[in-house]
Amino acid sequence: MKRNEKADDQNVKIRSYQPGDIGYVAYLHGKIYEETYGFGQTFEYYVLKGLTEFLESPEGGGLWIAEVNGEIAGSIAITQYDQRQAQLRWFIMAEHHQGLGIGKKLMDQAIVYCKESGYERVFLWTVNTLEAARYLYQKYGFQLLEEKTNETWTDDPLVEELWNLDFPNQMSLGSD
């Protein structure tokens, strides 16, 4: 896909995950985060562990794959944290598909899923170096709540960030 093309100009499909997709999602995370940000094997283990837990217990969540002309371009997932809260996870785009609006399509899918599932809020953890993702989170109304240092995934310390999005019209009486 040429950089000046938009996702709408291509055959973009957002679908639920199928056998083999989980491994590819882990591969994308391991490869992109190592090449671009210097994340090591500990991060890849963290991703694989979470994906395995999702496979064992997918209730209350979903994992969606973006395809462009039949090629996997990225993913996003929602996992259930508790009855009221969900976590957005494994949001990633292959580098040659970034900046084309496909991430927005994935984000729309995840947010709609959260609302339709009756979640009152969705949260995510990211790192401050992921500027494009952080911009998209802000655009969707996520608020930065917390920062903490992570010295596990890279040689240099990272700042992990907790972002939160409330769905006010879904909050029940007496909830926080």
C-alpha angles and dihedrals in degrees: 000000000000117000093240093055120096126223089250089062090061135057097267118178127182110201141161116267121274133196109298095025095095091060091049092050089053090047092052091051094047095046100041096042092047096046097040105031107017096245113163139213093287089067092048089052090050091053094045092048092053093046091050091051089050091052090051094049115016095157113133093015146073142201120214130195125207114215126191114197088338095310120116106247102172150319146230132189142192120208126187113249095177136325093290103032137057131188124226109221145167096025105165140145127201106248096245090056097048120114095026101102096258092114088057090054090052092047091050089053092051095046093047089049091052092050094045090049091054097243114162094207143006124206136186141189120224138153126254093241092069095086099165092050092046090051090053092048090053091048089056092050101258113155125215108240108167144010129200136171119253117195096168108078103045139026090250124053117265129205111234116203132204113213125188135195120191124203099210096186089058098050114115125224113279096019123132 
